[in-house]
Amino acid sequence: MSALAALDVIERLPARSRTVDRMIAGCLVILAMIGIAVGASVYQQRGSEAVRHALAVDGILGRVLSAVQDAETGQRGYLLTGDAIFLTPFRDGRAKVSREIARLHALLREDDSQRDALDTLIRLIRDKLDELGTTIELHRSGDPDASRDLVRQGRGRQVMDEIRAVVGRMEEHEATLMEQRQATISRVALLIWSLLAAVVIALVLFAMSATREASRRRSLSRFLPQELVSRLADDDGSLRTGRRQQAVIAFVDMRGSTAIAERLDPQQLTAFLSAFRRRVMRLSRLHGGVVDKFIGDGALVVFGLPEPADDDAARAVAFARDLVEVIARWNDKGEHDATVRIGIGLHCGEVFSGIIGEDARYEFTVLGDTVNVAARLEQATKSHGVSVLASEAVRRAAGASTAGWREISREPLRGRREAMAYYAVEPPASADPGGADFLPGEAAPRNGDGATAGARHG
């Protein structure tokens, strides 16, 4: 397809329907659900991290206090007994304090209030450890009385009480902070899950609406051309009230069908008519036409629905030429005993189109003199011995050259008083009449040059 042809197809696409809007809305709802679920997961993860942080700080503070107490216990044991074995808990406690303080620094680097308390705790611990170290050195240097006097002054006990108080405040701060975070997380989680529940309800309602819409469309498609179902399902008022518009009408009729029907049993006749209608429908869709209705062994095809286009006449002519060729190929396959012949009348002009009936039974109808003229032209194909007759209006609208057009008459059609020119629409001289029957979407035979036989459009 050329760029111009692709552009033309795009320009003829109908406006976005409510079904598409519903699909977009459904996708947005699903994306909202995913976003909310991800947000809830992330927020709960952050809440869990906050709880773990508080527990980690409490644990380290407990270990720091325990290490200082171990150091103090070792100091007292050494001062009472003079046994150096009691210095081991002192040294271990002091080393442990250093490690745990470093961990507290890492955990509390973003909490200014806790960092201030940590600085105070470090200063107090340093004072306590200095006091413990001083008493131990005095005892080791041979002055146990001086070391005991320093202990009796109570400075070490006072510092230890301050350390416990600071640790208690830091633990209380972490507990309060954890409670606040948990309360906030609970509120936000409730909001998130409420939104998620609302989105789920919206999705269920959307699914119910989509199901009803799909059921309605299936019901409409039983009675109406598929090309019009979307417009009516979207409550296109112009289709219900009817409107006047320009359109090209193609009347198709099978000749001699009564004689063919007499030679076929009901099952064969059904298969035969279904095969004929299938070819008409596929070719009409290929060329952008709408099968308004089948009337026995005939069909009324409209070009210009749901909106008229500049190339409606050209596509109608191409449809007529291709249908004649496809029927000829179908005859060559010999699937039926008689030769199928068709007549096609083409005319364009103003018509009245609209949908009548109720949900249980809709019917699309096209009315007007344009339809009557197309029917008269189809009837005239029998008397003039041609397959396709088109009016002068179709010839002008199609913008075709004289090739493939042969003037038949300028006399009034049967049953009409006004004179009009009409033409036989014949395949171009280059068309290959041989080959097998094929339909759009089916494999077509190829000639010696590898080209698809008969694959051309008027």
C-alpha positions, 0 to 999 in steps of 0.5 A, a space after each residue: 500500500 502506498 503512502 497516499 493510500 495508507 493516508 486515505 485509509 486513516 482518514 476514513 477511520 471512524 472517530 474513537 468509539 465509546 468501546 475504545 474509551 471503555 478499554 482505555 478506562 479499564 487499562 487506566 483502572 488496572 494501572 491504578 490498581 498496580 500503582 496503588 498495590 506497589 505504593 502500599 507494598 513500598 510504604 509497608 516496607 518502609 514501615 517495617 524498616 522503621 520498626 527494625 531501625 527502632 529495635 536495632 537502636 534499642 538493642 545497641 543501647 542495651 549492649 552499650 549499657 551492658 558493656 559499661 556495666 561489665 567494665 565497672 564490674 571488672 574494676 570493682 572485682 580488681 579493686 577488692 581482690 587485686 586479682 588481675 583476672 578481673 581486668 579482662 571484663 574491664 578491657 572487653 567491656 571497653 572494647 565492646 563499647 567502642 564497637 557499639 557506639 560506632 554502630 549507633 553513629 551509623 543508625 542515628 546519623 539522620 536523627 538530630 535529636 538522637 545525635 545530640 543525646 548520643 554525643 552526651 552519652 559518649 561524653 559520659 561513657 568516656 568520663 566513666 571509663 576514665 574514672 574506672 581506668 584511673 582507679 585501676 592504675 592507682 591500685 596497680 601502682 601500689 596506692 590502693 587506698 587512693 583508688 578506694 578513696 576515689 571510688 568513695 567520692 561517688 563521682 563514678 556512681 553519679 556518671 553511671 546514673 547519668 548514663 542510664 538516664 540518657 540511655 533510657 531517654 534514647 530508648 523512650 525516644 525510639 519507642 515513641 518514634 516507632 509508635 508514631 511511625 506505626 500509627 502513620 503507617 496504619 492510617 496510610 495503609 488503611 487509605 491505600 487499601 481503601 483506594 484499592 478496594 474502590 478501584 477493584 469495585 470500579 473494575 468490577 463495575 467496568 467489567 459488568 458494563 463491558 459484558 453488557 456492552 459486548 452482549 448488546 453488540 452481539 445482539 445488534 450484529 445479528 440484525 445489522 451490518 457489522 460496520 454499523 454496530 459500533 456506531 449504534 452501540 455508541 448511541 449515534 443518534 443520526 443512525 436512529 433518527 435517519 439522515 440524508 447523505 450521498 452514497 453509491 448503491 450496488 444492486 446484485 442479483 443472480 440470474 437463473 437461480 430458480 432453475 439452479 434451485 430446482 436441481 439442488 436438494 435443500 442442503 445443497 441449495 443452502 451451501 450454494 447460496 451461502 457460498 455466493 453470499 460469502 463471496 459478495 460479503 468478502 469483496 464488499 468488505 475488501 472495497 469498503 462497502 456495507 452489505 445492507 441486506 440479502 434479498 433471496 439470491 440478490 444483495 444490496 451493497 452500499 458504499 459511503 457508510 458510515 460516512 461518505 468518501 470521495 472514492 465511494 464510486 471508484 470502490 463500488 466499480 472495483 467491487 462490481 468488476 471483481 465480483 464478476 471475475 470471482 463468479 467466473 472463476 467460481 464457475 470454472 471450478 465446476 462446483 455446481 451443475 449450472 453456470 452462475 451469472 449475475 447482474 449488477 446495477 450501480 448508481 449514486 446520489 442522495 439516499 435516506 439511511 437509518 436504523 429502525 426497530 428496537 433492541 430485539 429486532 433492528 433493521 438498517 434501511 436505505 431508501 430513495 430514488 437512488 436505490 430505485 435507479 440502481 435496481 432498474 439498472 440491474 434489471 437492464 443488464 438482462 436485456 442488454 446482455 451485460 454483467 454490470 451497468 453504471 449510471 453517468 453519475 457513477 462514471 463521473 464520480 469514479 473519475 474513470 477514463 473511457 477504458 472499460 466503459 461502454 455506453 449502452 443507452 441514453 433512453 429512459 430505463 424501464 418504468 421511468 420517464 426521464 432519459 439517462 445515460 448508462 454504461 457497461 462496466 467491463 474488465 480492463 483488456 489486461 485482465 486475465 479471465 482464466 485461473 481459479 476462484 479465489 477470495 480475499 485472504 485465500 491463496 490466489 493462483 500465480 501466472 508464469 511470471 509469478 504475479 497473482 492472477 486476477 488480483 486487481 481492483 478497478 
